[in-house]
Amino acid sequence: MTTSAPARERIPFIMRDLAARYLPAGDLHEGETALAKIVAEREDPFLVLISTILSQRTRDEMTERASRQLFAKYDTPEAIANADPANLVRLIQPVGFYRQKALQIQNVSRVLLDQYRGTVPGTYEELIALPQVGPKTANCVLVYGFGEPRIPTDTHVHRVSNRLGLVRTKTPEKTEQRLMKTVPKEFWLHINELFIRFGKDICRPIGPRCEACSFTSFCRYYRTVFAPKRHRLDQDRRKRSPGRKASRSMASK
């Protein structure tokens, strides 16, 4: 399903509003996600690659903690490839599926050494061919590691895009494809950072803070879910109001 013209027209407003709120300087070095913090401290595509693998099915806070612990001791392909697997497991334990991920980051480090002399390749096609690297990971490396405009699409980006009505898709992969067709390329570099921040701050998975949102006038979720639900709750509250019952009782006398 294509994105409507009104939805495309709203994208610049959405992106500028979120940029003013979360990234006023327009610099990913000032971002608050785990990947942005890694870039701010050390501009190294390899660290972005490893952190993105660690981030899979893991909260951002745990990704940051595990990454810091790991990179304090092992921060190159050579170091991780030759590390004792038990040490890797211990250091990345804050993330989910840490035993599998310890094997994964060691495997991808060895492939980088064997095929790319320890250097992370800078094209989508080469990245996607690496073990444990899917579309989201490849795009994260390109955005945060190389500064190349792409649209990494995680659960936050997928949820926010569908709630706002920018897309109507079932999977993050479909969301990425649709967004790349409809979002002007000038916004690609920051969309992941901004939508993640917005998705954690306002457009939460459970209990979204619609009252603090700038987009309720056109948000599909607000119009079809939040507002009708709030209306029903208000009606129920009025029906249960003791004052209302008392006034009806007085009127009947």
N, C-alpha and C positions, 0 to 999 in steps of 0.2 A: 504494500500500500504506500502511495506517495505521500509526502508531507504537503499540506495545503500551503497556498501562497501566504495567508496571514501568519501561519506558524513560521515560515521562513523570514518574514518581515520582522518578527519579534526577536529573532536571534540576536541582532546587534544590541537591542535594548537589554536583553537578559545578560549578555556577556559584559556589557559596560557596567551594568548595575553590580554584578558579582565581582568584577575587577575592582571597582571602587571600594567594595566592602572587604575583599580578601587579598587583593594583590594591587594596591594603589600605585606602586612604582612600576608595575608591568614587568617585573623581573622574577623569574622562577627561583632565583637565589633567596628570595624573601618568602617563599612558600612555607607552609606548615606541615605538608605531608612528609612521610619518612623519606621518600625519594628526593623531594625538594631540599630537605635538610642535608642529605648526603651530597647533593650537587653543590650546595652552598659551602660545605666544608672541604670537599675534595672533588674536583671535576674529573671523574674517572668512570668511563662507560662500564668497566668491569664491575665496579662496586654497585652501579645501578642494576646491572644484569643479575647479580647475585641477590641483591635485596628484593628485586621483583619476583624472583623465584621463591624466596622466603615468604613473600607477601601473599602468596596464593592461599585462599581460604583462611586468612589470618587478619586480625584487626591491625590497623596502622600502628598503634602504640606498641604492640608486641613485635611487629616487624622492625620498628626502630630500635627497640631494646636488643633484639637478637642480632641485628646488623652491627650495632656498636660493639657488642661483646665479641662477635666473630672478627670484625676488622681490626680490633685492637691487637689481635694475635696473627690472623691470616688475612692479608689484603691484596694478594696477587694470585694469578692463576697457578704459578709454581707452588706457592705456599699451600693453597687449598688442595691442589692435586696430590701433594706429597704428605698431607697432614694425616695423623692418626684419625680414622673415622670416629672413634670414641670421643675424641676431643671436639670434633665438629658437632656431634650430637649434643654434647654437654653445652656448648656455647650457643647453639641456636634453639635450645629447648623452649624458650618462650613462644615460638611459633607452632602452629598446628602441623601435625604429620612430620615432626622434626627428624625422625629417623630416616624416612624416605627422602626428605629434602637434603639431608647430609650426603646421601649417596648421589643425589641429583646434582648438587653444586660441585661435588668432586668430579663427577662424570663430565659435566660441561667444561670444567676447568682443564681437564685432560684433553678434550677435543680442541679447545682453543690452542693449547700448546702444540698438539700434533698437526693441526690444519692451518692455524693462523699465527704461529710463532708467539702465542700468548696475547695477541691483540684482538679485541672485540671487533668483528666486522661492522661496517657502517651502513649496510643496505638491508632493507626489509627481507629480501629474498635469502640473503646469507644468514641473517639472524633466525628466520623461521625454520631454517634447516638444522639449527643446533638442537641437541636433545633438551627436552623440558622447556622449550621456547615456543609458545603459542602466539597468536596475534596480539593479545594484550601485552605480553612481555616484550615482544619485538618492538611494539610502538612505544612502550615506556622507555626502552633503551634509546630509541631514536630521539624522543622528546627530551628526556632528562639527561641522557648521556651525550647526545650530539647536537641538541638544539634544533632538530629537524621537525617541522610542523607535521604532526600526525594526531590521531585521536585515540589514545588508549581508552578502552571501554571496560570498566569494572562494574560491579553491582551498583555503585552509587551513580555512575554516569548513565547506566541503563535505566535505573529507577527514575531519576530526575528527568531524563529526556522523555520518558513515557508519561510521567505525571503531568509535565508541563504541556504535553501535546505536541512536542516537536517531532516525535515519531510514534508509530504504533507497531511495536516489534515484540517478539517473544524471547529473544536471546540477546546477550551482549554482542555477539558477533553480527547479528542482523542490525542492531542499533549502530554499531560502528560503521557498517556499510552505508546505512541511510544518512547518518550524520555527515559523513565525508562527501555525500552528494548535495547536502542542503546547507551546511554551515560554511560560510565564507572562509577561505583558507587563512585569512589574517587572524582568525580566532582559534585555529587548531592547536597552536602551541600551548595555550593556557586552559583549554576546556576541561582537561582531566583534573588539573589542580583545583579549578574553580568549582566544578560540579561535585568533587569529593568534599571540599570544604562546606559547600552549601548542603550537601546530602547528610553530613554529620551534624551540622549546626541547626538548620531549619527544616529541610525536607527529609526528616529522619524516616528510617524504615517503619518504625512503630512510634506513634504519637508525633506526627509531623506538626511543627509549630506554624500552622497556616496563618495565625494572627500576626506573625512577625514577618510575613513574606510580602515581597513587592509585586508578585505576579498573580495575585488572586483574581484579577479582572479577566484573565484569559486562561488560567490554569485548569486543565481538564479535571485533575483530581479534586481540586477545590469545588468546582461546579457540580461534579457528578457524585462525589463521595462525602467530602468534609462538610460542605454547606448543608446538604439535605440531612445529614446525620445530626448536625448541630440544631437544625430547625426542629427535628423530631424530639430531640432532648429538651429543647426549650418548651415545646408543646406539652411534653410529659411533666415537666417541672411546674408549669402553670396549672396543670390539672391537679397536681398533688399539693399545691400551695394551700396552707391552712387559711390564709386570708381570703382566698377566692371562695373556699367552702363556706367561711363565715358570712361573707357578703351575700352568697346565694341564700343562706339560711335566713338572714335578716330580711331579705327581699320577699321571702315567702310568707312572712308573718303579717 
